[in-house]
């Protein structure tokens, strides 16, 4: 049985990547050393994110390249306010703030490791997507 799950990002600069998530999302540090840091969301103790030095021995050499084809989605209370913070910080925005018919208001930015980060606030879906939402743990 699964007891927890969290993404771990490989980074060339663990402190810069750590600071990105602390500054933009108010994550707190719950573990740190020279090559790894574990972050925790401020109001959700089980929402965690790891950051590991890309070239550390614990990362197989064939997986030490920059990320591609993956994104980390982070749900926030107020995506507009987070977008303002990201703009003020001069962050790259491959997808600008917009509302989607499937029930998201979001934008995308890139962390210092090169990971695409989708910042989301749920909104009511359009009628064409309303039936796509499933309820129940195993629906």
C-alpha positions in Angstrom: 0.0 0.0 0.0 1.3 3.5 -0.9 2.1 5.6 2.1 3.3 8.8 0.3 4.3 10.1 -3.2 6.2 13.2 -4.1 8.2 14.3 -7.1 12.0 14.8 -6.9 13.6 17.2 -9.3 17.2 16.8 -10.5 18.9 20.2 -10.4 22.4 21.6 -11.3 21.9 24.2 -8.6 20.0 22.9 -5.6 20.0 26.2 -3.7 18.6 28.2 -6.6 15.9 25.6 -7.3 15.0 25.4 -3.6 14.7 29.2 -3.4 12.5 29.3 -6.5 9.9 27.1 -4.7 10.3 28.9 -1.4 10.0 32.4 -2.9 7.1 31.7 -5.3 5.1 29.1 -3.3 6.2 29.6 0.4 7.4 26.0 0.7 9.4 25.3 3.9 12.5 23.2 4.2 12.1 20.0 6.3 15.5 18.4 5.3 18.6 19.8 3.7 22.2 18.8 3.0 24.8 19.6 0.4 23.1 17.6 -2.4 19.4 17.2 -1.4 16.6 19.3 0.0 13.1 18.2 1.0 10.4 20.9 0.8 6.9 21.0 2.3 3.9 23.1 1.3 3.0 25.6 4.1 -0.6 24.3 4.7 -0.4 20.8 3.3 2.2 18.7 5.2 1.9 15.8 2.7 2.5 18.0 -0.3 6.2 17.7 -0.6 8.9 18.2 -3.2 12.4 16.9 -3.3 15.4 18.5 -5.1 18.5 16.4 -5.7 21.9 17.4 -7.2 21.6 16.2 -10.8 25.1 14.6 -10.8 24.8 12.9 -7.4 25.7 9.2 -7.2 22.1 8.4 -6.2 20.9 9.5 -9.7 21.7 7.0 -12.4 24.1 8.6 -14.9 21.7 8.0 -17.8 19.0 10.2 -16.0 21.3 13.2 -15.2 20.1 15.3 -18.2 17.8 18.3 -18.0 14.1 17.4 -17.9 11.9 17.1 -21.0 8.3 15.9 -21.4 7.4 16.3 -17.7 5.8 19.1 -15.7 5.1 19.7 -12.1 1.6 21.0 -11.4 1.1 23.1 -8.2 -2.4 24.1 -7.2 -2.6 27.4 -5.4 -5.4 29.4 -3.8 -4.9 32.5 -6.0 -3.2 31.9 -9.3 -3.5 35.6 -10.2 -1.5 36.7 -7.2 1.1 33.9 -7.8 1.3 35.1 -11.4 2.0 38.6 -10.3 4.8 37.3 -8.0 6.3 35.4 -10.9 6.1 38.4 -13.2 7.7 40.6 -10.6 10.5 38.1 -10.2 11.1 38.1 -14.0 10.4 34.4 -14.4 10.1 32.8 -17.8 6.4 32.2 -18.8 6.1 29.7 -21.6 2.3 29.8 -21.1 0.8 33.1 -19.9 -2.1 33.3 -17.4 -5.4 32.0 -18.9 -8.6 30.2 -18.0 -9.4 26.8 -19.6 -12.8 25.4 -20.3 -11.8 22.1 -18.5 -11.8 23.9 -15.2 -8.4 25.6 -14.6 -7.0 29.1 -14.5 -3.3 28.7 -14.9 0.1 29.7 -16.2 3.4 27.9 -16.7 6.8 28.9 -15.6 10.2 27.2 -15.5 12.3 26.5 -12.4 16.1 26.9 -12.4 16.5 23.1 -13.1 14.6 23.5 -16.4 11.4 21.8 -15.0 8.1 23.1 -16.4 5.8 24.2 -13.6 2.1 24.5 -14.2 0.5 26.8 -11.6 -3.2 26.2 -11.2 -6.3 27.3 -9.5 -9.4 25.2 -10.2 -12.4 27.1 -11.6 -15.8 25.7 -12.7 -15.6 23.7 -15.9 -17.5 24.5 -19.0 -20.6 22.4 -19.8 -18.6 20.3 -22.3 -16.2 19.1 -19.5 -18.6 18.9 -16.5 -19.3 15.2 -17.0 -15.6 14.4 -17.2 -15.1 15.0 -13.5 -15.2 11.8 -11.5 -16.1 11.5 -7.8 -15.0 9.0 -5.3 -11.6 7.6 -4.5 -11.5 4.8 -7.1 -14.1 6.1 -9.6 
